[in-house]
């Protein structure tokens, strides 16, 4: 069974940067869209960003657009989230998640949900 | 952006009883809706996709229904391990993928 393990979280000052990493245990990593989802303390789930199988298609929530960059290295089975210009409201647990999709697309009825999640890594933005 | 609204915020149910959770979309999402379960300190777990299709390994007591803007997750007979927070998510029109605010199912 594939596992996802996040790392890179920590305490950072407002305006600072962090890079999150999500390592996958399976070589099938390259066949899946991947996403980052965050959860502020005591709050619900919020989608942050997604990336297609070869990294050529990236999507962002408006709240992070221009500040965060998602990328992947399929040779290393690794997903990244570079976070710059961090704000207090970015404080959250960040999860990486695999999206199960058809080979044709990852939109609409071709998307089968986020079926594998990491355990999360905590990012705290505070002075 | 499609806004997902879940109700009730908290549902108190006795073990063995049925639980019915609702999710409403601000515009039609067809059947492109998923449900997730999250227990304290854990990552979410996929339960349902396509509004009514159970994910791999999900017990038959979990069922989803609905289309368009109104959706329901039903847990037919609550087990102790089912007390958790449940989120719906639309993927009909993204970005952004959007989640509902969650329904907490607690022991009555």
Interface residues (C-beta under 8 A of the other chain):
Chain A: X35 X37 X44 X45 X46 X47 X50 X59 X60 X61 X62 X95 X97 X100 X107 X108 X109 X111 X112 X113 X114 X115 X117 X118 X119 X120
Chain B: X30 X31 X32 X34 X36 X38 X42 X43 X44 X45 X46 X48 X49 X50 X53 X55 X56 X87 X89 X91 X92 X94 X95 X96 X97 X98 X99 X100 X101 X102
